[in-house]
């Protein structure tokens, strides 16, 4: 029988859909492509020049200690080789391992910063600052509170950021002044031992140490200082290195080795939005924020002051993690791979619980925001504090290159064999609704779902919530494309 005019026999097509993807939200919702509770891994074979893309379940958290023995706000965490102990701040108390050091902090909110003197110092110290006072801790855990009562020149109401730099303790104030102690002292301040960041008309937001220089971040500028052995303050500005890149808040700043990252903005200077910047060494400065990430950062408004950020090497990947308070979301930038993803708490739909992180001999310690706990984070742990958490991979919308109706004949998952089920659901109405999920047994070599009905444009959501590892590569879709 002859076919009617215009009729086209359905054409079968097979499409590989990568499961490694960047956040593609059109706003600050949970629509569109997003990967949650994963780490992306790009495996390159130099012999074949081939590349394999893996999406891996992030490491979980195991209970380690609860220094305050109850719920308390986590404000800082630091492993000090000088004493071989883990120091944490919960609420207004400083703990050495689980021992309360017996002081009450002058301020009750905000990050507490740490620095340490060099091992050759006459009196080796760990110094904590809450922005009001300093707390000098000896290797024997004797603690001394330092403020203007001890030295009238002490920079009261400072930014909290403290540095040990060329035998000086360095702190900054919001008016732009960068103070330092006398050489080889953590307590003796001098009224003339200061320098001011003054190339631009903005205040000081944070200070940091990068290689042999001190960096002074303003609202819309970045100035560099080196040790010029001057009298008073030894610091000398490197005028030609100054940049018009600002910082939104010091709580967005995190550092590991020669890599420093922060959220920048320059209000009223043509860059009123926000983005994430990275310095690698002193010469490689790069914007790594994307349009999607930047929208979330801008939406925080003044609440950016209540974020927290840290850098740590997790499961072999150096990650910058920023927890946003208003959005209740955690975004993770893989410094090596150049990719972004999200992390959530075990309860789901909430930011990751890790406020601050430190490490010792390959062990990662994570401080909880609110429950007073410290965890270890390990690639061989697949729960958070004994509770399963969910990996979510939500894809972009796919029309397989055709506006016509499609019929899904089958779906295959390529990934490692593991225990538990991967749930797969579809949305044919632009993420408004997802159908009832079907499951794939991940212990099977052939990870397959049969017919999936017709669609014009479809997005997929894969979830995995079992207490086992997960590593996925791609999803393969077989469909027939019609003509209507």
C-alpha positions as a Markdown table, in Angstrom:
| # | Residue | x | y | z |
|---|---|---|---|---|
| 1 | Unk | 0.0 | 0.0 | 0.0 |
| 2 | Unk | 1.4 | 3.4 | -1.0 |
| 3 | Unk | 2.3 | 5.8 | 1.8 |
| 4 | Unk | 0.4 | 9.0 | 2.1 |
| 5 | Unk | 2.2 | 12.2 | 1.1 |
| 6 | Unk | 4.3 | 13.7 | 3.9 |
| 7 | Unk | 4.4 | 10.5 | 5.9 |
| 8 | Unk | 7.9 | 9.7 | 7.4 |
| 9 | Unk | 8.8 | 6.3 | 8.9 |
| 10 | Unk | 10.1 | 6.8 | 12.5 |
| 11 | Unk | 13.9 | 6.9 | 12.5 |
| 12 | Unk | 15.7 | 5.1 | 15.3 |
| 13 | Unk | 18.5 | 7.1 | 17.0 |
| 14 | Unk | 21.0 | 6.4 | 19.8 |
| 15 | Unk | 22.3 | 9.2 | 21.9 |
| 16 | Unk | 24.9 | 9.3 | 24.6 |
| 17 | Unk | 24.0 | 11.7 | 27.4 |
| 18 | Unk | 27.0 | 12.6 | 29.7 |
| 19 | Unk | 26.3 | 12.5 | 33.4 |
| 20 | Unk | 29.1 | 15.0 | 34.2 |
| 21 | Unk | 27.6 | 18.5 | 33.9 |
| 22 | Unk | 27.9 | 22.1 | 35.2 |
| 23 | Unk | 25.0 | 23.9 | 37.0 |
| 24 | Unk | 22.6 | 25.3 | 34.4 |
| 25 | Unk | 19.9 | 26.9 | 36.5 |
| 26 | Unk | 18.1 | 29.7 | 34.7 |
| 27 | Unk | 17.5 | 31.4 | 38.1 |
| 28 | Unk | 18.2 | 30.4 | 41.7 |
| 29 | Unk | 15.8 | 27.4 | 41.7 |
| 30 | Unk | 16.5 | 23.7 | 41.4 |
| 31 | Unk | 15.3 | 23.5 | 37.8 |
| 32 | Unk | 17.6 | 22.6 | 34.9 |
| 33 | Unk | 20.9 | 20.6 | 34.9 |
| 34 | Unk | 22.5 | 20.1 | 38.3 |
| 35 | Unk | 24.7 | 17.5 | 39.9 |
| 36 | Unk | 24.4 | 17.1 | 43.7 |
| 37 | Unk | 26.7 | 15.2 | 46.1 |
| 38 | Unk | 29.3 | 14.2 | 43.5 |
| 39 | Unk | 32.8 | 14.9 | 42.4 |
| 40 | Unk | 33.6 | 15.1 | 38.7 |
| 41 | Unk | 36.7 | 13.3 | 37.5 |
| 42 | Unk | 38.3 | 13.7 | 34.0 |
| 43 | Unk | 40.6 | 10.7 | 33.3 |
| 44 | Unk | 43.0 | 11.3 | 30.4 |
| 45 | Unk | 45.0 | 8.6 | 28.7 |
| 46 | Unk | 48.2 | 10.2 | 27.3 |
| 47 | Unk | 48.9 | 7.1 | 25.2 |
| 48 | Unk | 45.6 | 7.2 | 23.3 |
| 49 | Unk | 44.8 | 10.8 | 23.8 |
| 50 | Unk | 41.4 | 9.6 | 25.0 |
| 51 | Unk | 39.3 | 11.1 | 27.8 |
| 52 | Unk | 36.8 | 9.5 | 30.1 |
| 53 | Unk | 34.4 | 11.5 | 32.2 |
| 54 | Unk | 33.4 | 10.1 | 35.6 |
| 55 | Unk | 30.8 | 11.3 | 38.1 |
| 56 | Unk | 31.6 | 10.0 | 41.6 |
| 57 | Unk | 29.6 | 10.0 | 44.8 |
| 58 | Unk | 31.3 | 12.5 | 47.2 |
| 59 | Unk | 32.9 | 11.1 | 50.4 |
| 60 | Unk | 30.8 | 10.9 | 53.5 |
| 61 | Unk | 31.2 | 12.0 | 57.1 |
| 62 | Unk | 32.0 | 9.8 | 60.1 |
| 63 | Unk | 31.6 | 11.1 | 63.7 |
| 64 | Unk | 34.9 | 11.9 | 65.3 |
| 65 | Unk | 34.3 | 14.1 | 68.4 |
| 66 | Unk | 31.9 | 16.6 | 69.9 |
| 67 | Unk | 34.1 | 19.0 | 71.9 |
| 68 | Unk | 31.3 | 21.0 | 73.6 |
| 69 | Unk | 29.4 | 17.7 | 74.3 |
| 70 | Unk | 26.3 | 19.3 | 72.8 |
| 71 | Unk | 24.9 | 21.5 | 70.1 |
| 72 | Unk | 27.0 | 24.6 | 69.4 |
| 73 | Unk | 27.8 | 26.9 | 66.5 |
| 74 | Unk | 31.0 | 25.9 | 64.7 |
| 75 | Unk | 33.3 | 29.0 | 64.1 |
| 76 | Unk | 36.7 | 27.6 | 63.3 |
| 77 | Unk | 38.9 | 24.5 | 63.0 |
| 78 | Unk | 42.7 | 24.1 | 62.8 |
| 79 | Unk | 45.2 | 21.3 | 63.2 |
| 80 | Unk | 48.4 | 22.5 | 64.8 |
| 81 | Unk | 51.6 | 20.4 | 64.3 |
| 82 | Unk | 53.2 | 22.4 | 67.1 |
| 83 | Unk | 51.1 | 20.4 | 69.7 |
| 84 | Unk | 49.8 | 17.7 | 67.5 |
| 85 | Unk | 46.2 | 18.6 | 68.5 |
| 86 | Unk | 43.0 | 19.7 | 66.8 |
| 87 | Unk | 41.8 | 23.1 | 67.8 |
| 88 | Unk | 38.2 | 24.2 | 67.3 |
| 89 | Unk | 35.9 | 27.0 | 68.2 |
| 90 | Unk | 32.3 | 26.3 | 69.1 |
| 91 | Unk | 30.2 | 29.2 | 70.4 |
| 92 | Unk | 32.4 | 31.3 | 72.6 |
| 93 | Unk | 34.8 | 28.5 | 73.6 |
| 94 | Unk | 38.1 | 27.3 | 72.2 |
| 95 | Unk | 38.8 | 23.6 | 72.5 |
| 96 | Unk | 42.1 | 21.6 | 72.3 |
| 97 | Unk | 40.8 | 18.2 | 71.0 |
| 98 | Unk | 37.9 | 18.0 | 73.4 |
| 99 | Unk | 39.3 | 20.1 | 76.3 |
| 100 | Unk | 37.9 | 23.6 | 77.0 |
| 101 | Unk | 40.8 | 25.9 | 77.3 |
| 102 | Unk | 38.9 | 28.0 | 79.8 |
| 103 | Unk | 38.5 | 31.4 | 78.1 |
| 104 | Unk | 35.3 | 33.1 | 76.8 |
| 105 | Unk | 35.7 | 34.8 | 73.4 |
| 106 | Unk | 35.0 | 38.5 | 73.2 |
| 107 | Unk | 32.7 | 38.1 | 70.2 |
| 108 | Unk | 30.0 | 35.4 | 69.9 |
| 109 | Unk | 29.6 | 35.3 | 66.1 |
| 110 | Unk | 31.6 | 35.0 | 63.0 |
| 111 | Unk | 34.6 | 33.0 | 61.9 |
| 112 | Unk | 37.6 | 32.7 | 64.2 |
| 113 | Unk | 40.9 | 32.8 | 62.3 |
| 114 | Unk | 44.1 | 31.0 | 63.1 |
| 115 | Unk | 47.8 | 31.4 | 62.4 |
| 116 | Unk | 51.0 | 30.0 | 63.9 |
| 117 | Unk | 54.5 | 31.2 | 64.6 |
| 118 | Unk | 57.4 | 29.6 | 63.0 |
| 119 | Unk | 58.9 | 26.4 | 64.6 |
| 120 | Unk | 62.1 | 28.3 | 65.4 |
| 121 | Unk | 60.3 | 31.0 | 67.4 |
| 122 | Unk | 61.5 | 31.5 | 70.9 |
| 123 | Unk | 58.0 | 30.8 | 72.1 |
| 124 | Unk | 56.1 | 28.8 | 69.5 |
| 125 | Unk | 52.4 | 29.9 | 69.5 |
| 126 | Unk | 49.1 | 29.2 | 67.8 |
| 127 | Unk | 47.1 | 32.4 | 67.6 |
| 128 | Unk | 43.3 | 32.6 | 67.3 |
| 129 | Unk | 41.5 | 35.9 | 66.6 |
| 130 | Unk | 37.8 | 36.6 | 66.7 |
| 131 | Unk | 38.3 | 40.2 | 65.4 |
| 132 | Unk | 38.2 | 41.7 | 68.9 |
| 133 | Unk | 41.0 | 39.9 | 70.8 |
| 134 | Unk | 43.8 | 37.5 | 70.1 |
| 135 | Unk | 44.2 | 34.2 | 72.0 |
| 136 | Unk | 47.8 | 33.0 | 72.2 |
| 137 | Unk | 48.1 | 29.2 | 72.8 |
| 138 | Unk | 51.3 | 27.5 | 73.7 |
| 139 | Unk | 52.3 | 24.0 | 72.8 |
| 140 | Unk | 51.3 | 23.0 | 76.3 |
| 141 | Unk | 47.8 | 24.5 | 75.8 |
| 142 | Unk | 48.3 | 27.5 | 78.1 |
| 143 | Unk | 46.1 | 30.3 | 76.6 |
| 144 | Unk | 46.5 | 34.0 | 77.1 |
| 145 | Unk | 43.9 | 36.6 | 75.9 |
| 146 | Unk | 45.5 | 39.6 | 74.3 |
| 147 | Unk | 43.7 | 43.0 | 73.8 |
| 148 | Unk | 44.3 | 46.7 | 74.2 |
| 149 | Unk | 44.5 | 46.2 | 78.0 |
| 150 | Unk | 47.8 | 44.4 | 77.3 |
| 151 | Unk | 49.1 | 46.8 | 74.8 |
| 152 | Unk | 47.4 | 50.2 | 74.1 |
| 153 | Unk | 48.5 | 50.0 | 70.4 |
| 154 | Unk | 46.7 | 46.6 | 69.9 |
| 155 | Unk | 44.5 | 47.0 | 66.7 |
| 156 | Unk | 41.1 | 46.7 | 68.4 |
| 157 | Unk | 38.1 | 45.8 | 66.3 |
| 158 | Unk | 40.2 | 44.3 | 63.5 |
| 159 | Unk | 39.1 | 42.1 | 60.7 |
| 160 | Unk | 40.0 | 38.9 | 62.4 |
| 161 | Unk | 42.3 | 37.8 | 59.6 |
| 162 | Unk | 45.7 | 37.3 | 61.1 |
| 163 | Unk | 49.0 | 36.4 | 59.4 |
| 164 | Unk | 52.5 | 35.4 | 60.6 |
| 165 | Unk | 54.8 | 37.1 | 58.1 |
| 166 | Unk | 58.6 | 37.3 | 58.2 |
| 167 | Unk | 58.6 | 37.2 | 62.1 |
| 168 | Unk | 55.8 | 39.7 | 62.4 |
| 169 | Unk | 52.2 | 39.2 | 63.4 |
| 170 | Unk | 50.0 | 41.1 | 61.0 |
| 171 | Unk | 46.4 | 42.2 | 61.3 |
| 172 | Unk | 44.1 | 44.6 | 59.4 |
| 173 | Unk | 41.3 | 47.1 | 60.2 |
| 174 | Unk | 38.4 | 48.2 | 58.2 |
| 175 | Unk | 39.8 | 51.7 | 57.7 |
| 176 | Unk | 42.5 | 50.3 | 55.5 |
| 177 | Unk | 45.3 | 50.1 | 58.1 |
| 178 | Unk | 47.5 | 47.0 | 58.2 |
| 179 | Unk | 49.3 | 46.6 | 61.5 |
| 180 | Unk | 52.2 | 44.5 | 62.6 |
| 181 | Unk | 53.9 | 43.7 | 65.8 |
| 182 | Unk | 57.6 | 44.1 | 66.6 |
| 183 | Unk | 59.8 | 41.4 | 65.1 |
| 184 | Unk | 59.7 | 38.0 | 66.9 |
| 185 | Unk | 56.7 | 39.1 | 69.0 |
| 186 | Unk | 53.0 | 38.2 | 69.0 |
| 187 | Unk | 52.1 | 40.8 | 71.7 |
| 188 | Unk | 54.1 | 44.0 | 71.2 |
| 189 | Unk | 52.4 | 46.5 | 68.9 |
| 190 | Unk | 53.8 | 49.9 | 67.9 |
| 191 | Unk | 51.7 | 52.9 | 66.8 |
| 192 | Unk | 54.0 | 53.6 | 63.8 |
| 193 | Unk | 54.1 | 49.9 | 62.7 |
| 194 | Unk | 51.3 | 50.2 | 60.1 |
| 195 | Unk | 50.7 | 50.8 | 56.5 |
| 196 | Unk | 47.5 | 51.9 | 54.7 |
| 197 | Unk | 46.0 | 50.6 | 51.6 |
| 198 | Unk | 45.2 | 53.9 | 49.9 |
| 199 | Unk | 45.6 | 53.7 | 46.2 |
| 200 | Unk | 41.8 | 53.5 | 45.9 |
| 201 | Unk | 39.1 | 55.1 | 48.0 |
| 202 | Unk | 37.8 | 51.9 | 49.7 |
| 203 | Unk | 38.2 | 50.3 | 53.0 |
| 204 | Unk | 39.9 | 47.0 | 53.9 |
| 205 | Unk | 37.9 | 43.8 | 53.7 |
| 206 | Unk | 40.6 | 41.1 | 54.3 |
| 207 | Unk | 44.3 | 40.4 | 54.3 |
| 208 | Unk | 46.1 | 37.3 | 53.1 |
| 209 | Unk | 49.6 | 36.0 | 52.6 |
| 210 | Unk | 50.7 | 34.7 | 49.2 |
| 211 | Unk | 54.3 | 33.6 | 48.7 |
| 212 | Unk | 56.5 | 36.5 | 49.9 |
| 213 | Unk | 53.8 | 39.2 | 49.8 |
| 214 | Unk | 50.8 | 40.4 | 51.9 |
| 215 | Unk | 47.6 | 41.0 | 49.9 |
| 216 | Unk | 45.2 | 43.7 | 51.1 |
| 217 | Unk | 41.7 | 43.3 | 49.7 |
| 218 | Unk | 39.4 | 46.3 | 49.6 |
| 219 | Unk | 35.8 | 46.6 | 48.4 |
| 220 | Unk | 36.9 | 47.2 | 44.9 |
| 221 | Unk | 40.7 | 46.9 | 44.9 |
| 222 | Unk | 43.6 | 44.5 | 45.6 |
| 223 | Unk | 47.0 | 45.8 | 46.7 |
| 224 | Unk | 50.3 | 43.9 | 47.2 |
| 225 | Unk | 52.9 | 44.6 | 49.8 |
| 226 | Unk | 56.4 | 43.1 | 50.3 |
| 227 | Unk | 58.9 | 43.2 | 53.2 |
| 228 | Unk | 61.2 | 46.1 | 52.5 |
| 229 | Unk | 62.7 | 46.2 | 56.0 |
| 230 | Unk | 61.4 | 49.7 | 56.6 |
| 231 | Unk | 61.4 | 51.1 | 60.1 |
| 232 | Unk | 57.9 | 50.9 | 61.7 |
| 233 | Unk | 56.1 | 48.8 | 59.3 |
| 234 | Unk | 58.4 | 46.7 | 57.1 |
| 235 | Unk | 55.7 | 46.6 | 54.3 |
| 236 | Unk | 56.1 | 48.4 | 51.1 |
| 237 | Unk | 53.4 | 48.6 | 48.4 |
| 238 | Unk | 54.1 | 47.3 | 44.9 |
| 239 | Unk | 52.2 | 50.1 | 43.1 |
| 240 | Unk | 52.3 | 48.5 | 39.6 |
| 241 | Unk | 50.7 | 45.3 | 40.9 |
| 242 | Unk | 47.5 | 46.9 | 42.3 |
| 243 | Unk | 44.3 | 45.6 | 40.7 |
| 244 | Unk | 40.7 | 46.8 | 40.6 |
| 245 | Unk | 39.3 | 43.5 | 41.9 |
| 246 | Unk | 37.5 | 43.7 | 45.2 |
| 247 | Unk | 36.1 | 41.3 | 47.8 |
| 248 | Unk | 32.5 | 41.0 | 48.9 |
| 249 | Unk | 33.3 | 39.6 | 52.3 |
| 250 | Unk | 36.3 | 37.9 | 54.0 |
| 251 | Unk | 34.2 | 34.9 | 54.9 |
| 252 | Unk | 34.3 | 33.9 | 51.2 |
| 253 | Unk | 38.1 | 33.7 | 51.2 |
| 254 | Unk | 39.9 | 30.4 | 51.4 |
| 255 | Unk | 43.5 | 29.3 | 50.7 |
| 256 | Unk | 45.5 | 26.2 | 50.2 |
| 257 | Unk | 49.3 | 26.4 | 49.4 |
| 258 | Unk | 49.7 | 29.0 | 46.6 |
| 259 | Unk | 46.0 | 29.0 | 45.6 |
| 260 | Unk | 43.8 | 31.7 | 47.1 |
| 261 | Unk | 40.1 | 32.1 | 46.2 |
| 262 | Unk | 37.3 | 34.5 | 47.1 |
| 263 | Unk | 34.1 | 36.1 | 46.0 |
| 264 | Unk | 34.8 | 39.5 | 44.4 |
| 265 | Unk | 32.8 | 42.5 | 43.4 |
| 266 | Unk | 33.5 | 46.2 | 42.7 |
| 267 | Unk | 30.3 | 48.1 | 43.4 |
| 268 | Unk | 29.8 | 51.4 | 41.5 |
| 269 | Unk | 32.9 | 50.6 | 39.4 |
| 270 | Unk | 31.2 | 48.8 | 36.6 |
| 271 | Unk | 31.2 | 45.4 | 38.3 |
| 272 | Unk | 28.4 | 45.5 | 40.9 |
| 273 | Unk | 27.7 | 41.8 | 40.5 |
| 274 | Unk | 29.7 | 39.0 | 42.1 |
| 275 | Unk | 32.0 | 36.3 | 40.8 |
| 276 | Unk | 34.6 | 33.9 | 42.1 |
| 277 | Unk | 38.3 | 34.7 | 41.6 |
| 278 | Unk | 41.4 | 32.5 | 41.9 |
| 279 | Unk | 45.0 | 33.5 | 42.4 |
| 280 | Unk | 47.6 | 30.7 | 41.7 |
| 281 | Unk | 51.0 | 32.0 | 42.8 |
| 282 | Unk | 51.2 | 35.7 | 42.2 |
| 283 | Unk | 50.9 | 35.9 | 38.4 |
| 284 | Unk | 47.9 | 33.8 | 37.5 |
| 285 | Unk | 44.7 | 35.6 | 38.4 |
| 286 | Unk | 41.5 | 34.1 | 36.9 |
| 287 | Unk | 37.8 | 34.4 | 37.2 |
| 288 | Unk | 36.2 | 31.0 | 37.7 |
| 289 | Unk | 32.6 | 31.9 | 38.6 |
| 290 | Unk | 30.0 | 31.1 | 35.9 |
| 291 | Unk | 26.8 | 33.1 | 35.1 |
| 292 | Unk | 24.8 | 30.6 | 37.2 |
| 293 | Unk | 27.1 | 30.7 | 40.2 |
| 294 | Unk | 27.2 | 34.5 | 40.0 |
| 295 | Unk | 23.5 | 34.8 | 40.2 |
| 296 | Unk | 23.4 | 32.8 | 43.4 |
| 297 | Unk | 26.2 | 34.9 | 44.9 |
| 298 | Unk | 24.4 | 38.2 | 43.9 |
| 299 | Unk | 21.1 | 36.9 | 45.5 |
| 300 | Unk | 22.8 | 36.6 | 48.9 |
| 301 | Unk | 22.9 | 40.4 | 49.2 |
| 302 | Unk | 24.4 | 41.5 | 52.6 |
| 303 | Unk | 23.9 | 37.9 | 53.9 |
| 304 | Unk | 27.1 | 37.0 | 52.1 |
| 305 | Unk | 28.7 | 37.9 | 55.5 |
| 306 | Unk | 27.1 | 34.7 | 56.8 |
| 307 | Unk | 28.6 | 32.4 | 54.3 |
| 308 | Unk | 31.6 | 30.1 | 54.9 |
| 309 | Unk | 34.2 | 28.9 | 52.5 |
| 310 | Unk | 37.2 | 26.5 | 52.6 |
| 311 | Unk | 39.7 | 24.7 | 50.4 |
| 312 | Unk | 40.7 | 21.1 | 51.0 |
| 313 | Unk | 41.9 | 18.1 | 48.9 |
| 314 | Unk | 39.0 | 15.6 | 49.0 |
| 315 | Unk | 39.3 | 12.2 | 47.4 |
| 316 | Unk | 42.3 | 13.5 | 45.4 |
| 317 | Unk | 40.6 | 16.6 | 44.2 |
| 318 | Unk | 41.4 | 20.2 | 45.5 |
| 319 | Unk | 38.0 | 21.8 | 46.1 |
| 320 | Unk | 36.8 | 25.3 | 46.9 |
| 321 | Unk | 33.6 | 24.9 | 48.9 |
| 322 | Unk | 31.3 | 27.8 | 49.6 |
| 323 | Unk | 28.2 | 27.5 | 51.8 |
| 324 | Unk | 25.5 | 30.2 | 51.1 |
| 325 | Unk | 23.1 | 31.1 | 53.9 |
| 326 | Unk | 20.1 | 32.7 | 52.1 |
| 327 | Unk | 20.1 | 30.2 | 49.3 |
| 328 | Unk | 20.7 | 27.3 | 51.7 |
| 329 | Unk | 23.0 | 25.8 | 49.0 |
| 330 | Unk | 26.6 | 24.7 | 48.8 |
| 331 | Unk | 28.6 | 25.1 | 45.6 |
| 332 | Unk | 31.8 | 23.2 | 45.0 |
| 333 | Unk | 34.5 | 24.2 | 42.5 |
| 334 | Unk | 37.0 | 21.6 | 41.5 |
| 335 | Unk | 40.3 | 23.6 | 41.1 |
| 336 | Unk | 42.0 | 20.9 | 39.0 |
| 337 | Unk | 39.1 | 20.0 | 36.7 |
| 338 | Unk | 37.5 | 23.5 | 36.5 |
| 339 | Unk | 34.0 | 22.2 | 37.2 |
| 340 | Unk | 31.2 | 23.2 | 39.6 |
| 341 | Unk | 28.7 | 21.0 | 41.3 |
| 342 | Unk | 26.5 | 21.1 | 44.5 |
| 343 | Unk | 26.6 | 19.3 | 47.8 |
| 344 | Unk | 23.7 | 18.8 | 50.2 |
| 345 | Unk | 23.2 | 17.5 | 53.7 |
| 346 | Unk | 21.9 | 14.0 | 54.3 |
| 347 | Unk | 18.4 | 15.4 | 54.9 |
| 348 | Unk | 18.4 | 16.8 | 51.4 |
| 349 | Unk | 17.5 | 20.3 | 50.1 |
| 350 | Unk | 19.9 | 22.0 | 52.5 |
| 351 | Unk | 23.5 | 23.2 | 52.3 |
| 352 | Unk | 26.3 | 20.9 | 53.3 |
| 353 | Unk | 27.0 | 20.7 | 57.0 |
| 354 | Unk | 30.7 | 21.5 | 56.8 |
| 355 | Unk | 31.5 | 25.0 | 58.1 |
| 356 | Unk | 35.3 | 24.7 | 58.4 |
| 357 | Unk | 37.8 | 22.1 | 57.5 |
| 358 | Unk | 41.4 | 21.2 | 58.3 |
| 359 | Unk | 43.6 | 18.1 | 57.7 |
| 360 | Unk | 46.4 | 16.1 | 59.3 |
| 361 | Unk | 48.5 | 13.4 | 57.7 |
| 362 | Unk | 45.9 | 12.8 | 55.0 |
| 363 | Unk | 42.9 | 12.8 | 57.4 |
| 364 | Unk | 40.2 | 15.4 | 56.7 |
| 365 | Unk | 38.4 | 16.9 | 59.6 |
| 366 | Unk | 35.1 | 18.8 | 59.1 |
| 367 | Unk | 33.4 | 21.0 | 61.6 |
| 368 | Unk | 29.6 | 21.1 | 61.7 |
| 369 | Unk | 27.7 | 24.4 | 61.6 |
| 370 | Unk | 25.4 | 23.8 | 64.5 |
| 371 | Unk | 25.6 | 20.4 | 66.4 |
| 372 | Unk | 29.0 | 20.8 | 68.0 |
| 373 | Unk | 30.5 | 17.9 | 66.1 |
| 374 | Unk | 33.7 | 17.3 | 64.2 |
| 375 | Unk | 33.7 | 14.6 | 61.5 |
| 376 | Unk | 36.3 | 12.8 | 59.4 |
| 377 | Unk | 35.7 | 12.8 | 55.7 |
| 378 | Unk | 36.8 | 9.7 | 53.8 |
| 379 | Unk | 36.3 | 8.3 | 50.3 |
| 380 | Unk | 35.5 | 5.0 | 52.0 |
| 381 | Unk | 32.6 | 6.4 | 54.0 |
| 382 | Unk | 29.3 | 6.6 | 52.1 |
| 383 | Unk | 27.0 | 8.2 | 54.7 |
| 384 | Unk | 26.9 | 11.4 | 56.7 |
| 385 | Unk | 27.0 | 10.7 | 60.5 |
| 386 | Unk | 25.3 | 7.3 | 59.9 |
| 387 | Unk | 22.6 | 8.7 | 57.6 |
| 388 | Unk | 22.3 | 8.0 | 53.9 |
| 389 | Unk | 22.6 | 11.0 | 51.6 |
| 390 | Unk | 21.3 | 11.2 | 48.1 |
| 391 | Unk | 23.3 | 11.7 | 44.9 |
| 392 | Unk | 21.2 | 13.6 | 42.4 |
| 393 | Unk | 22.1 | 14.0 | 38.7 |
| 394 | Unk | 19.5 | 16.1 | 36.8 |
| 395 | Unk | 20.2 | 16.5 | 33.1 |
| 396 | Unk | 19.5 | 19.2 | 30.7 |
| 397 | Unk | 16.5 | 19.0 | 28.4 |
| 398 | Unk | 17.0 | 16.9 | 25.3 |
| 399 | Unk | 15.1 | 16.9 | 22.1 |
| 400 | Unk | 17.6 | 14.6 | 20.2 |
| 401 | Unk | 18.1 | 17.3 | 17.6 |
| 402 | Unk | 14.5 | 17.2 | 16.4 |
| 403 | Unk | 11.3 | 19.1 | 17.2 |
| 404 | Unk | 9.2 | 16.0 | 16.3 |
| 405 | Unk | 7.7 | 13.4 | 18.6 |
| 406 | Unk | 10.1 | 10.8 | 20.0 |
| 407 | Unk | 9.4 | 7.3 | 21.5 |
| 408 | Unk | 11.9 | 6.1 | 24.0 |
| 409 | Unk | 12.8 | 2.4 | 23.3 |
| 410 | Unk | 15.4 | 1.9 | 26.0 |
| 411 | Unk | 17.9 | 3.5 | 28.4 |
| 412 | Unk | 21.3 | 2.2 | 29.5 |
| 413 | Unk | 23.6 | 3.4 | 32.3 |
| 414 | Unk | 27.3 | 3.0 | 32.0 |
| 415 | Unk | 29.0 | 2.8 | 35.4 |
| 416 | Unk | 30.7 | 0.6 | 37.9 |
| 417 | Unk | 28.9 | -2.3 | 39.5 |
| 418 | Unk | 27.9 | -1.5 | 43.0 |
| 419 | Unk | 25.1 | -2.4 | 45.5 |
| 420 | Unk | 21.7 | -0.8 | 45.5 |
| 421 | Unk | 19.3 | 0.8 | 43.0 |
| 422 | Unk | 19.6 | 3.9 | 40.8 |
| 423 | Unk | 16.3 | 5.6 | 40.4 |
| 424 | Unk | 15.5 | 7.2 | 37.1 |
| 425 | Unk | 12.5 | 9.6 | 36.4 |
| 426 | Unk | 11.7 | 11.9 | 33.5 |
| 427 | Unk | 10.2 | 15.3 | 33.0 |
| 428 | Unk | 8.5 | 16.2 | 29.8 |
| 429 | Unk | 7.2 | 19.6 | 30.9 |
| 430 | Unk | 10.3 | 21.6 | 31.6 |
| 431 | Unk | 11.0 | 20.3 | 35.1 |
| 432 | Unk | 7.6 | 21.1 | 36.5 |
| 433 | Unk | 6.8 | 17.4 | 37.2 |
| 434 | Unk | 8.7 | 14.2 | 37.1 |
| 435 | Unk | 7.1 | 10.8 | 36.6 |
| 436 | Unk | 7.3 | 8.0 | 39.1 |
| 437 | Unk | 10.8 | 6.7 | 39.1 |
| 438 | Unk | 11.9 | 3.3 | 37.8 |
| 439 | Unk | 14.9 | 1.6 | 39.3 |
| 440 | Unk | 18.1 | 0.0 | 37.9 |
| 441 | Unk | 19.9 | -2.7 | 39.8 |
| 442 | Unk | 23.4 | -1.3 | 39.9 |
| 443 | Unk | 24.9 | -4.8 | 40.7 |
| 444 | Unk | 23.9 | -6.0 | 37.2 |
| 445 | Unk | 26.4 | -5.8 | 34.3 |
| 446 | Unk | 23.6 | -4.7 | 32.0 |
| 447 | Unk | 22.0 | -1.6 | 33.6 |
| 448 | Unk | 18.9 | -1.1 | 31.5 |
| 449 | Unk | 15.4 | 0.3 | 31.5 |
| 450 | Unk | 12.9 | -0.6 | 28.8 |
| 451 | Unk | 10.3 | 1.5 | 26.9 |
| 452 | Unk | 9.8 | 5.0 | 28.3 |
| 453 | Unk | 6.9 | 6.4 | 26.3 |
| 454 | Unk | 6.8 | 9.4 | 23.9 |
| 455 | Unk | 8.0 | 12.9 | 24.4 |
| 456 | Unk | 9.1 | 16.0 | 22.5 |
| 457 | Unk | 11.7 | 17.3 | 24.9 |
| 458 | Unk | 12.8 | 15.4 | 28.0 |
| 459 | Unk | 15.0 | 15.8 | 31.1 |
| 460 | Unk | 16.2 | 13.0 | 33.3 |
| 461 | Unk | 16.7 | 12.8 | 37.1 |
| 462 | Unk | 18.9 | 10.0 | 38.5 |
| 463 | Unk | 19.1 | 9.5 | 42.2 |
| 464 | Unk | 21.1 | 7.1 | 44.4 |
| 465 | Unk | 20.7 | 7.0 | 48.2 |
| 466 | Unk | 22.3 | 3.7 | 49.3 |
| 467 | Unk | 25.2 | 3.3 | 51.6 |
| 468 | Unk | 27.7 | 2.2 | 48.9 |
| 469 | Unk | 30.1 | 3.8 | 46.4 |
| 470 | Unk | 28.8 | 5.1 | 43.0 |
| 471 | Unk | 30.8 | 5.9 | 39.9 |
| 472 | Unk | 28.9 | 6.7 | 36.7 |
| 473 | Unk | 30.0 | 7.6 | 33.2 |
| 474 | Unk | 27.1 | 8.1 | 30.8 |
| 475 | Unk | 23.5 | 7.4 | 30.0 |
| 476 | Unk | 22.6 | 6.0 | 26.5 |
| 477 | Unk | 19.2 | 6.7 | 25.1 |
| 478 | Unk | 17.6 | 4.8 | 22.2 |
| 479 | Unk | 14.6 | 6.4 | 20.6 |
| 480 | Unk | 12.5 | 6.6 | 17.5 |
| 481 | Unk | 12.0 | 10.0 | 16.0 |
| 482 | Unk | 8.7 | 10.6 | 14.3 |
| 483 | Unk | 7.3 | 13.4 | 12.2 |
| 484 | Unk | 4.6 | 15.0 | 14.3 |
